[in-house]
Amino acid sequence: MTFDISSNLLIGSSPGEINDRLFQWFLEVSKGLFAFPLPWRWTPFGKALEAREKILAYIETAMAERELSPKEDVLTLLMQVKDDRAQGLTASEIKSQTLALLLGSIANTASMLTCTCMALAQNPDILTKARIEQQEIGIEEPLRLEHLKHMTYLEQILKEVERRYPPVGAGFRRVVKPFVFQDYYVPQDWNMMYSIIGTHNDSRIYPEPKRFDPERFSPENIGNKLTDFNLIGFGGGNRNCIGIAFAKTLIKVFASYLIRHYNWELLPKQDLTLNPIPVLCPRSGLKVKLNKL
């Protein structure tokens, strides 16, 4: 579902044979993200490299089509955008940014949606409160952006999902200025890893960090405002996730529809231990029984 939506909005592809092929290439790339870097074609890494080239070739073909006939998709916007010196992105930059948007918006969004369903099934009182909010908003289809602005409790839930179940556990930054941290000198131009999991489970910021509690992010609770960059599931600063607004909107729309129209329970005999690679997901996937309201 996330692939069909993301690929349509980003590169204008529609469900069908071509989209199915794109999805298979995407899966190959995902499997190779953390694979041992052996470039032979039969290894997961080698298959990922080959699939990546196929996706880039597809994007390049789509770019040629946009030159002749622009569409209302992100690829067209990337091709048209200019900086204050009237300089646009190079073809290589457009392809790499489009691929990054596809990977980030699909895998991370699917991970957060899965964990949202799991967390609400495990906390029926929170689900009930979220459903009451949806009813009070009085939504009549189709759902509009104005409706999303009133979903304040759902926003708290999704922030707590991001905190408790971040899709990836860490990120990287380039050191732009040397500094000293706890007696360690860190030179300029080094690559550093920051811990998303460590930050989100820091009890100095979030008391009882293992507990799923959307009230941490209520307007009355100022505890989550004590430090900068205390919620970094999508990164932070100038280099945060380029697709953050898109991903959060998609997650919120899906969650709203699910809460309003369905009840669900987790099926027994499944392994809900979380596997962090390539993105956070229960080892059994997530098996649920859905009942339409």
Beta strands, then each sheet from edge to edge (+ up, - down):
strand 1: 170-174
strand 2: 179-181
strand 3: 184-186
strand 4: 191-195
strand 5: 262-266
strand 6: 274-275
strand 7: 281-282
strand 8: 288-292
sheet 1: 1+ 4-
sheet 2: 2+ 3-
sheet 3: 5+ 8-
sheet 4: 6+ 7-
end
